[in-house]
């Protein structure tokens, strides 16, 4: 008598997608490290500020007579720590005079190691600010984006919108997923985005996409959005968004002496943190306030700050604010260069891998790689709808090359999206027809020796240029951080 086959527990594509998705904690960990790196760059400002605040609180406690011996002991520890770091800095300056070549660089290891504790408060502050902002805004990201984009629920009295809702419903049923809500954005742009969790999903379609794509292409896009919801893309994107807002938070702190809106934003963040439940509109305004700190033109000109005050008063205001103005300008420049060259790439690599992976899952769900390739080709490198620039990585596609300044907040978000050409090449490998604009292929290049030689020579020329750029940024960072550290520790030593 043959043995009965073992029973198999049936599952849906969507449940399997949730079970097998790449752990979002990897993206979250990288984001936390990047945020700590932002704090590292600002350590020469953040650490003195942390010590000043802590020392001031201890002095207040001692003045009130509450555990005064403990408070005075803490003040003494801060004073000794700052004095030790200033002495170490003097030792570093003496050592620098003895460095006459590359072989003498090892002499700097010991004094630099002694200065390392200065960065610890800032590293911790960067990670804690990231956790704080991630937690604060996580509950409102979907509604915030819907409000910014002026999206509305699908109108079931409109034939095309009712058909779109039916397509999304069919895809969700095929995936074994809860049916997501369908919202429309009134713009001729062609794009779409997925929001929400696996049990409360939201899909956003532009009206331009609805008018431009046929049924099979729309179904493929819907499969991509449902897969993104199941893969937890929004959960991972929350960590990425918190990185940008952490950067904006520190830049907003730098702008406190120069912008009243910076005070309003930080005050609003504190109120929202202690409130039992902050409104979506309030959190949306706070998010926009942090993003304002990322913009190059956020700091008003000194003449504009002085306003129409009398000549002597205006000159005094400009004189008093000039050091803060220069500090803000230099640190903003360094932070953006540091982020673009060293902190952004690992975060972009992780997010792009998630995009490729979700594309593959969408093909598996819809079983029509050609339809998705056609839809992606129609979308191309479309701009996000107005209001969604800072959320560009949540959309199906976004331009990866832009002429915007590096200090434009939108450039940071747009750089996360993988190039459409590479995504099309991967779809071709999964069964779609090959496209004309092929991605860079080493094998094809090696088949043409002369072309390979030219590309190799250009690459060799770029290596020293990139190395020189990195050294220049490092040197500029060192100079700014040196002066910031000396000034900050000197102020703490004098006041505490």
C-alpha positions as CSV (number, residue, x, y, z in Angstrom):
1,X,0.0,0.0,0.0
2,X,1.5,3.3,-1.1
3,X,2.3,5.9,1.5
4,X,-0.1,8.9,1.5
5,X,1.6,12.1,0.3
6,X,2.4,14.6,3.0
7,X,0.0,17.5,3.3
8,X,1.2,20.8,2.0
9,X,0.3,24.0,3.7
10,X,-1.0,26.3,1.0
11,X,0.0,29.9,0.9
12,X,-0.5,33.0,-1.4
13,X,2.1,34.9,-3.3
14,X,1.5,37.8,-1.1
15,X,2.0,35.9,2.2
16,X,5.2,34.3,0.7
17,X,6.4,37.7,-0.3
18,X,6.0,39.0,3.2
19,X,7.7,36.0,4.7
20,X,10.6,36.0,2.3
21,X,11.2,39.7,1.8
22,X,14.6,41.0,2.7
23,X,14.7,42.2,6.3
24,X,14.0,45.9,6.5
25,X,16.4,46.0,9.5
26,X,19.4,46.0,7.1
27,X,18.2,49.2,5.5
28,X,17.3,50.6,9.0
29,X,20.8,49.8,10.3
30,X,22.5,51.5,7.4
31,X,20.3,54.5,7.8
32,X,21.2,54.7,11.5
33,X,24.9,54.5,10.7
34,X,24.6,57.2,8.0
35,X,22.8,59.5,10.5
36,X,25.5,58.9,13.0
37,X,28.0,59.9,10.3
38,X,26.1,63.1,9.9
39,X,26.6,63.7,13.6
40,X,30.3,62.9,13.1
41,X,30.8,65.7,10.7
42,X,29.0,68.0,13.1
43,X,30.9,66.7,16.1
44,X,32.8,69.9,16.6
45,X,29.5,71.7,17.0
46,X,27.2,69.1,18.5
47,X,29.7,67.9,21.2
48,X,30.2,71.4,22.7
49,X,26.5,72.0,22.5
50,X,25.8,68.8,24.4
51,X,28.4,69.6,27.0
52,X,27.0,73.1,27.4
53,X,23.5,71.9,27.9
54,X,24.5,69.2,30.3
55,X,26.8,71.5,32.2
56,X,24.1,74.2,32.4
57,X,21.6,71.6,33.7
58,X,24.0,70.4,36.3
59,X,24.7,74.0,37.4
60,X,21.0,74.6,37.8
61,X,20.6,71.4,39.9
62,X,23.5,72.5,42.1
63,X,22.0,76.0,42.5
64,X,18.7,74.5,43.6
65,X,20.5,72.5,46.2
66,X,19.3,69.1,44.8
67,X,22.1,66.5,44.9
68,X,24.5,69.4,44.7
69,X,27.6,67.3,45.4
70,X,26.7,65.0,42.5
71,X,26.0,67.9,40.2
72,X,29.3,69.6,41.1
73,X,31.2,66.3,40.5
74,X,29.6,66.1,37.0
75,X,30.6,69.7,36.3
76,X,34.2,68.9,37.3
77,X,34.2,65.9,35.0
78,X,33.0,68.0,32.1
79,X,35.6,70.7,32.9
80,X,38.4,68.1,33.1
81,X,37.3,66.3,29.9
82,X,37.3,69.6,27.9
83,X,40.7,70.6,29.4
84,X,42.2,67.2,28.4
85,X,40.9,67.5,24.8
86,X,42.3,71.1,24.5
87,X,45.6,69.8,25.7
88,X,45.5,66.9,23.2
89,X,44.7,69.4,20.5
90,X,47.8,71.4,21.4
91,X,49.8,68.1,21.2
92,X,48.3,67.4,17.8
93,X,49.4,70.9,16.6
94,X,53.0,70.2,17.7
95,X,52.9,66.8,16.0
96,X,51.8,68.4,12.8
97,X,54.9,70.5,12.7
98,X,57.0,67.3,12.7
99,X,55.2,65.8,9.7
100,X,57.4,66.3,6.6
101,X,56.2,63.5,4.4
102,X,53.8,60.6,4.0
103,X,56.0,58.4,6.2
104,X,55.5,60.7,9.1
105,X,51.7,60.4,9.1
106,X,51.9,57.6,11.6
107,X,52.8,60.2,14.2
108,X,49.3,61.6,14.0
109,X,47.6,58.3,15.1
110,X,48.2,58.7,18.8
111,X,46.9,62.4,19.2
112,X,44.0,61.7,16.9
113,X,43.0,58.6,18.9
114,X,43.0,60.8,22.0
115,X,40.7,63.2,20.3
116,X,38.2,60.5,19.3
117,X,36.0,60.8,22.4
118,X,35.0,64.2,21.2
119,X,33.0,62.6,18.4
120,X,31.2,60.1,20.6
121,X,28.4,62.5,21.9
122,X,27.8,63.6,18.3
123,X,27.7,60.1,16.9
124,X,25.2,59.2,19.6
125,X,23.2,62.3,19.0
126,X,23.0,61.6,15.3
127,X,21.6,58.1,15.9
128,X,19.2,59.3,18.5
129,X,17.8,62.1,16.4
130,X,17.3,59.6,13.6
131,X,15.4,57.2,15.9
132,X,13.3,60.2,17.2
133,X,12.4,61.5,13.8
134,X,11.7,58.1,12.4
135,X,9.3,57.3,15.2
136,X,7.7,60.8,15.1
137,X,6.9,60.8,11.4
138,X,6.3,57.1,10.7
139,X,2.7,57.3,11.7
140,X,1.9,60.1,9.2
141,X,3.9,59.5,6.1
142,X,1.1,58.2,4.0
143,X,-1.4,60.9,4.8
144,X,1.3,63.6,4.6
145,X,2.2,62.5,1.0
146,X,-1.5,62.3,0.0
147,X,-2.1,65.9,1.3
148,X,1.1,67.2,-0.5
149,X,0.1,65.6,-3.8
150,X,-3.6,66.7,-3.4
151,X,-4.5,63.1,-4.2
152,X,-8.2,62.1,-4.0
153,X,-9.9,58.7,-3.9
154,X,-10.8,57.1,-7.2
155,X,-14.2,58.2,-8.6
156,X,-16.1,55.1,-9.2
157,X,-18.6,57.0,-11.4
158,X,-15.8,57.6,-13.9
159,X,-15.4,54.6,-16.2
160,X,-11.6,54.6,-16.4
161,X,-11.1,55.2,-12.7
162,X,-13.6,52.4,-11.9
163,X,-11.7,50.1,-14.3
164,X,-8.5,51.0,-12.5
165,X,-10.0,50.2,-9.1
166,X,-11.1,46.8,-10.6
167,X,-7.6,46.1,-11.9
168,X,-6.0,46.8,-8.6
169,X,-8.7,44.6,-6.9
170,X,-8.0,41.7,-9.3
171,X,-4.2,42.0,-8.7
172,X,-4.7,42.0,-5.0
173,X,-7.0,39.0,-5.1
174,X,-4.4,37.1,-7.3
175,X,-1.7,37.9,-4.8
176,X,-3.8,37.0,-1.8
177,X,-3.4,40.5,-0.5
178,X,-5.9,42.9,1.2
179,X,-7.2,45.3,-1.4
180,X,-5.4,48.6,-1.2
181,X,-7.1,52.0,-1.4
182,X,-6.8,53.7,-4.8
183,X,-6.0,57.4,-5.1
184,X,-5.7,59.6,-8.2
185,X,-3.4,62.6,-8.6
186,X,-4.6,65.2,-11.1
187,X,-1.5,65.7,-13.2
188,X,-0.6,64.7,-16.8
189,X,2.7,63.2,-15.5
190,X,3.0,59.5,-15.8
191,X,3.9,57.9,-12.4
192,X,2.6,55.9,-9.5
193,X,3.6,55.1,-5.9
194,X,2.8,52.6,-3.1
195,X,2.2,53.6,0.5
196,X,1.0,52.0,3.7
197,X,1.5,48.6,5.4
198,X,0.6,45.1,4.1
199,X,-2.8,45.3,5.8
200,X,-3.6,49.0,5.0
201,X,-2.1,49.6,1.6
202,X,-2.6,52.7,-0.6
203,X,-1.7,53.0,-4.3
204,X,-1.4,56.4,-6.0
205,X,-1.8,56.8,-9.8
206,X,-1.4,60.0,-11.7
207,X,-4.2,60.7,-14.2
208,X,-1.6,60.9,-16.9
209,X,-0.7,57.2,-16.3
210,X,-4.3,56.2,-16.4
211,X,-4.7,58.0,-19.8
212,X,-1.4,56.7,-21.3
213,X,-1.2,53.0,-20.3
214,X,-3.3,50.1,-21.7
215,X,-4.9,47.5,-19.5
216,X,-2.0,45.0,-19.4
217,X,0.5,47.8,-18.6
218,X,-1.7,49.2,-15.9
219,X,-2.1,45.7,-14.4
220,X,1.7,45.3,-14.4
221,X,2.2,48.6,-12.6
222,X,-0.5,47.6,-10.1
223,X,1.4,44.3,-9.5
224,X,4.5,46.3,-8.9
225,X,2.8,48.5,-6.3
226,X,1.1,45.6,-4.5
227,X,4.5,43.8,-4.4
228,X,6.1,47.0,-3.0
229,X,3.5,47.1,-0.2
230,X,4.0,43.4,0.6
231,X,7.8,43.8,0.6
232,X,7.6,46.5,3.2
233,X,9.2,49.2,0.9
234,X,7.5,52.0,2.8
235,X,8.8,50.7,6.1
236,X,12.3,50.8,4.7
237,X,11.7,54.2,3.1
238,X,10.7,55.6,6.5
239,X,14.3,55.0,7.7
240,X,15.7,56.7,4.5
241,X,13.4,59.7,5.0
242,X,14.5,60.0,8.6
243,X,18.1,60.3,7.4
244,X,17.2,63.3,5.2
245,X,15.3,64.8,8.1
246,X,18.1,64.2,10.5
247,X,20.4,66.1,8.1
248,X,17.7,68.8,7.9
249,X,17.4,68.9,11.7
250,X,21.1,69.6,12.3
251,X,21.2,72.2,9.5
252,X,18.1,73.8,11.1
253,X,20.0,74.0,14.4
254,X,22.9,75.7,12.5
255,X,20.4,78.2,11.2
256,X,18.9,79.2,14.6
257,X,20.7,82.5,14.8
258,X,19.7,83.4,11.2
259,X,16.1,82.1,10.6
260,X,13.0,82.6,12.7
261,X,11.5,79.6,10.8
262,X,14.2,77.4,12.2
263,X,13.0,78.3,15.8
264,X,9.5,77.6,14.7
265,X,10.4,74.2,13.3
266,X,12.4,73.0,16.3
267,X,9.7,74.3,18.7
268,X,7.1,72.5,16.7
269,X,9.1,69.2,16.8
270,X,9.4,69.5,20.6
271,X,5.6,70.1,21.0
272,X,4.7,67.3,18.6
273,X,7.0,64.9,20.6
274,X,5.3,65.6,23.9
275,X,1.8,65.8,22.5
276,X,-0.3,62.6,22.8
277,X,-1.1,62.6,19.1
278,X,0.1,65.3,16.7
279,X,-2.1,66.0,13.7
280,X,-1.1,65.0,10.2
281,X,-1.2,68.5,9.0
282,X,1.1,69.7,11.8
283,X,3.6,66.9,11.1
284,X,3.5,67.7,7.4
285,X,4.4,71.3,8.1
286,X,7.2,70.2,10.4
287,X,8.5,67.9,7.7
288,X,8.5,70.7,5.2
289,X,10.3,72.9,7.8
290,X,13.1,70.3,8.1
291,X,13.3,70.0,4.3
292,X,13.7,73.8,4.1
293,X,16.9,73.5,6.1
294,X,18.3,71.3,3.2
295,X,17.8,74.0,0.6
296,X,20.8,76.1,-0.4
297,X,18.8,79.4,-0.3
298,X,17.3,78.8,3.1
299,X,19.6,81.3,4.8
300,X,18.6,84.9,4.1
301,X,21.2,87.4,3.2
302,X,22.7,89.4,6.1
303,X,21.3,92.6,4.6
304,X,17.8,91.1,4.6
305,X,18.2,90.0,8.2
306,X,19.2,93.5,9.2
307,X,16.1,94.8,7.4
308,X,15.3,98.5,7.5
309,X,17.0,99.1,10.8
310,X,19.1,102.3,11.2
311,X,22.5,102.2,9.7
312,X,24.5,101.7,12.9
313,X,22.1,99.0,14.2
314,X,22.2,97.2,10.8
315,X,26.0,97.2,10.8
316,X,26.0,95.9,14.4
317,X,23.6,93.1,13.5
318,X,25.6,92.1,10.5
319,X,28.8,92.1,12.6
320,X,27.3,90.0,15.3
321,X,25.7,87.5,12.9
322,X,28.6,87.2,10.5
323,X,30.4,84.3,12.5
324,X,27.1,82.3,12.7
325,X,26.5,83.0,9.0
326,X,30.0,81.7,8.0
327,X,29.7,78.7,10.2
328,X,26.3,77.8,8.7
329,X,27.6,78.2,5.1
330,X,30.8,76.2,5.6
331,X,29.2,73.3,7.6
332,X,26.3,73.1,5.1
333,X,28.8,72.8,2.2
334,X,30.8,70.1,4.0
335,X,27.7,68.2,5.1
336,X,26.3,68.0,1.5
337,X,29.7,67.0,0.0
338,X,30.2,64.4,2.8
339,X,26.7,63.0,2.3
340,X,26.9,62.9,-1.4
341,X,30.3,61.2,-1.6
342,X,30.5,59.0,1.5
343,X,27.1,58.6,3.2
344,X,24.6,58.5,0.4
345,X,26.0,55.7,-1.8
346,X,25.6,52.8,0.6
347,X,22.0,53.9,1.3
348,X,21.3,54.3,-2.5
349,X,22.8,50.8,-3.2
350,X,20.5,49.2,-0.7
351,X,17.4,51.0,-2.0
352,X,18.2,50.2,-5.6
353,X,18.6,46.5,-4.8
354,X,15.2,46.6,-3.2
355,X,13.8,48.2,-6.3
356,X,15.3,45.5,-8.5
357,X,14.0,42.8,-6.2
358,X,10.5,44.2,-6.1
359,X,10.5,44.5,-9.9
360,X,11.3,40.8,-10.1
361,X,8.5,40.0,-7.7
362,X,6.1,42.1,-9.8
363,X,7.0,40.1,-12.9
364,X,6.4,36.9,-11.0
365,X,3.0,38.1,-9.8
366,X,1.7,39.6,-13.2
367,X,3.6,37.0,-15.3
368,X,4.0,39.7,-18.1
369,X,7.5,41.2,-18.1
370,X,6.9,42.8,-21.5
371,X,3.9,44.8,-20.2
372,X,5.8,46.1,-17.2
373,X,8.8,46.9,-19.4
374,X,6.5,48.9,-21.7
375,X,5.0,50.7,-18.8
376,X,8.4,51.5,-17.3
377,X,9.5,52.7,-20.7
378,X,6.5,55.1,-21.0
379,X,7.3,56.4,-17.5
380,X,11.0,56.8,-18.3
381,X,12.7,59.2,-16.0
382,X,9.5,61.1,-15.1
383,X,9.6,63.7,-12.4
384,X,7.6,63.0,-9.3
385,X,4.3,65.0,-9.2
386,X,4.6,68.5,-7.6
387,X,4.9,68.1,-3.9
388,X,6.5,64.7,-4.0
389,X,10.1,65.6,-4.8
390,X,11.4,64.7,-1.3
391,X,9.5,61.3,-1.7
392,X,10.8,60.5,-5.2
393,X,12.1,57.1,-4.2
394,X,8.6,55.9,-3.4
395,X,7.5,56.3,-7.0
396,X,7.8,53.8,-9.8
397,X,10.5,55.9,-11.5
398,X,12.3,59.2,-11.0
399,X,15.1,61.0,-12.8
400,X,18.5,59.8,-11.7
401,X,20.4,62.5,-13.4
402,X,19.6,66.1,-12.6
403,X,21.1,69.5,-13.2
404,X,20.0,70.7,-9.8
405,X,22.6,71.9,-7.4
406,X,24.0,69.3,-5.0
407,X,22.5,71.4,-2.2
408,X,19.0,71.0,-3.5
409,X,17.1,68.6,-1.2
410,X,15.5,66.9,-4.3
411,X,18.9,65.8,-5.7
412,X,19.5,63.6,-2.6
413,X,16.1,61.9,-2.9
414,X,16.3,61.5,-6.7
415,X,19.7,59.8,-6.5
416,X,18.2,56.8,-4.8
417,X,16.2,55.6,-7.7
418,X,17.9,53.1,-10.1
419,X,18.3,54.1,-13.7
420,X,15.4,53.0,-15.9
421,X,17.9,51.6,-18.5
422,X,19.2,49.1,-15.9
423,X,15.8,48.1,-14.8
424,X,14.7,47.5,-18.4
425,X,17.9,45.4,-19.0
426,X,16.9,43.2,-16.0
427,X,13.3,42.9,-17.3
428,X,14.7,41.8,-20.7
429,X,16.7,39.1,-18.9
430,X,13.3,38.0,-17.4
431,X,11.6,37.7,-20.7
432,X,10.8,41.2,-22.0
433,X,11.9,42.2,-25.4
434,X,15.3,43.9,-25.5
435,X,15.3,47.7,-25.5
436,X,17.5,50.0,-27.6
437,X,19.0,51.8,-24.7
438,X,21.1,49.0,-23.2
439,X,22.8,49.3,-19.9
440,X,26.6,49.1,-19.6
441,X,27.8,45.6,-20.4
442,X,31.4,44.6,-19.8
443,X,31.2,41.6,-22.1
444,X,30.0,43.8,-25.0
445,X,32.7,46.3,-24.3
446,X,35.5,43.7,-24.3
447,X,34.3,42.5,-27.7
448,X,35.6,45.9,-29.1
449,X,39.3,46.2,-27.9
450,X,39.7,49.8,-29.1
451,X,36.6,51.0,-27.4
452,X,37.6,49.1,-24.2
453,X,41.1,50.7,-24.4
454,X,39.5,54.2,-24.6
455,X,37.1,53.5,-21.7
456,X,39.9,52.1,-19.6
457,X,42.2,55.1,-20.3
458,X,39.4,57.5,-19.3
459,X,38.7,55.5,-16.1
460,X,42.4,55.7,-15.2
461,X,42.3,59.5,-15.6
462,X,39.2,59.7,-13.4
463,X,40.8,57.8,-10.5
464,X,43.4,60.5,-9.6
465,X,40.8,63.2,-10.2
466,X,38.4,61.5,-7.8
467,X,41.2,60.9,-5.3
468,X,42.2,64.6,-5.5
469,X,38.5,65.6,-4.9
470,X,38.3,63.3,-1.8
471,X,41.5,64.8,-0.5
472,X,40.3,68.4,-1.1
473,X,37.0,67.6,0.7
474,X,38.9,66.0,3.6
475,X,41.2,68.9,3.9
476,X,38.4,71.4,3.9
477,X,36.5,69.3,6.4
478,X,39.6,69.2,8.6
479,X,40.1,72.9,8.6
480,X,36.4,73.8,9.4
481,X,36.2,71.1,12.1
482,X,39.5,72.2,13.6
483,X,38.3,75.8,14.0
484,X,34.9,74.7,15.2
485,X,36.4,72.3,17.8
486,X,38.7,74.9,19.2
487,X,36.0,77.6,19.4
488,X,33.4,75.2,20.9
489,X,35.7,73.6,23.5
490,X,37.1,77.0,24.4
491,X,33.6,78.3,25.1
492,X,32.6,75.3,27.1
493,X,35.9,75.5,29.2
494,X,35.2,79.2,29.9
495,X,31.5,78.8,30.8
496,X,31.4,75.5,32.7
